[in-house]
Amino acid sequence: MSRAPETERRRLAFAEVGSTNTLALEAARAGDPGPLWVTAERQSAGRGRRGRAWVSEAGNLYASWLVVDPAPVDQLSNLPLVASLGVRDGLARLLGDRADRAVVKWPNDVLIGGKKAVGILLESERLPDGRMAVVVGCGVNVAHVPTEAPYGVTSLKLEAAERPLDIVFDAVAGAVEAAFALFRRGEGFGEVRRQWLSLAVGLGEPCRVNLADRSIEGRFEALDPQGRLILRQDDGRTIAIAAGDLFFLGADAREMPGISASGEAEDMKNVSRLNEATRARP
């Protein structure tokens, strides 16, 4: 993916905040038109999965990008895929000739060498004037990794790709902006989908998807044009899934985390959050 056209990047950089996502949403409520990056060296109230607190110590990258009305209502649920493609491409640039170690996992995980390297959390809010504010938050493991994660984790340091945080930020921010430019408010989702699938881990592998009320097993066959995971069951039937917890069941399952929590961590309900937000009325 090429870089987005060069424009002046607006960024608020802090030493310590509660949550970069919270600050970005506050900026939107105060009338900031976006795009706007908010970064911090440390977070004291970073949000993890299902609203859990997540301590974000200095040494990693904590960044949130505010965009206002980034796509029509029917395309907002595809933004997690767009965001993960962008973050993955940013890390690939830092990995250099080992870029192929960086992959994506549905719906918006980014792995390096099969291990969790990034947490992504998308949040949205309908503003009083009717516009939709969307925040793409990410925590990149640069120098540190979670100590009690129930799956494999890694960092740029462990991958011999550690760089100063400003360089990591520039790589990730540029690639996320490029992914949204490729997306073109939904008109380019076909190309986003194609690139995402070319980088996806577990395609064709047996897996289990945990939904709110049940679990379904099958094989990860594809993404449909709406960005939903297509699961092929043993009887040949296919099911389109918009959101859920994905676990791989094959021999490499231990290298494919099913639960994600790192930095400004991924919440598997983010697609539902975006869909719920789009149904809100001003």
Summary of the structure (lengths in Angstrom):
residues: 282
radius of gyration: 17.5
end to end distance: 36.0
largest distance: 54.6
contacts: 982
relative contact order: 0.19
helix: 31%
strand: 31%
